[in-house]
């Protein structure tokens, strides 16, 4: 009771004495602290579980525990989500995109911690996914709930969801610029004078706290020995195209596999996912967990790649570099199956780490094959560690449709700023390549198919935020096709409208009657019992289905030149009418509420 009174007094004091914009900056600062601490807890839990399970494994032979650990991990994580959380916490970034597309500023409180628990178990036991998407959902939940705690307005809450995501990326990667750019490119939040300062405050605060808790050392150890030379640019462009193809393969294969899993029952999903994952990790141990050890081995410049075959059946072939390349090629092709099986089988994780992992391998293989092929004597030397680094940016840019995020994240992760130009080239070429085949990222394509994706095109973004259910007008008088003209005239006398929907006994929509169409006979009583509604009923210019996106509905109005259109559900049941004026009025309200700067 005392705490409730103190909280109420604080809210009253805040309302009277603190400007909203000042409070938003303070809350964004708090979000930066809490998201960085959440990232620290998640990383610590993952590393603790992995060290506990794998520190005593023998390196020079296959370890059959790899057949058990991943199964146990996704079983525990899946049961935790199913019976304790009782909510779907997978696909964290897509969920945030959906929340923004629905203008829903409320993300459930349990998301501030449940994703951390589930993903740490999944990845710690070997799940072949990343921790970044779960921490992004966690960060956005922190932003949403802190904003609600301080009773901020709706438009500020939407911004704080973005701040939480930016803080999560900045905190887990120690990459403040990447955190800000991620929110703009992936979450599609507009970067304006209104939004930029809170995003910066959160990103910088989160990165600073991460430096204090996890040290100032870069996440990956990159060798800076070989400077970039301009004569390598043609091969950098080719690498970008190759990364785009790898991104396309990863995106489409993951969607296809996830579609297969969705058709199965819970336990069948688990059995199939656990079987695929455990066998793949047993045969290809680099698929265990996030795969960051493999990335470090490829970019540290030591040239020693033999330990990539540790704990595998192929350990005895580690002295042959071509064997290592073939081994990594198999990893490149099968990683998507391991990641999809992890999430499909009940685990929780994202595709940040898999995209970095695939990018490093793709870049390494690309450079190695060119250097050691018959073309090697005619082309400049392509440093494998440099191309592995550029490959990370390329695949991330392709999978996420985020070239700037890929560029700045890799530069901040490794300190490789001297490669900023080739990183930009690879990211741009990869993005351009996949864009020809996939118009949307792996995160946004599900929402785009439903017409629920927010974009940087403000008109389309506003229309996306509008929901047709809230615009339906139901005061139209319905009539039956068997009604006489006399009965219709009585209905007309009680209605202010000039359009009358015709429905059957089960409320199925059949057509409309316009007053203009019967004006010449409605004042002739001798015809009242002679004509029935079905004789002068007509079809509307178009019909709106309740599931249509608002921008498609506006296209219908433009094509038909109509002012009112009937709305039906998927089964043809009449629901009401939607008018062009109601859409325009709703447009203005949403524009003022969500996109106007103060």
Helices and strands as residue ranges (DSSP letters): H 2-17, H 20-54, G 64-67, H 69-79, I 80-85, H 92-101, G 109-112, H 114-124, H 132-149, H 154-173, H 176-185, H 196-214, G 230-232, H 233-262, H 266-283, G 285-287, H 292-299, G 306-309, G 315-317, H 321-344, H 352-372, G 374-377, H 384-400, H 403-414, G 417-419, H 420-435, H 445-450, H 458-465, G 468-471, H 485-494, E 499-503, E 509-514, H 515-518, G 525-527, H 533-536, E 543-545, H 550-560, E 564-568, E 574-579, H 580-595
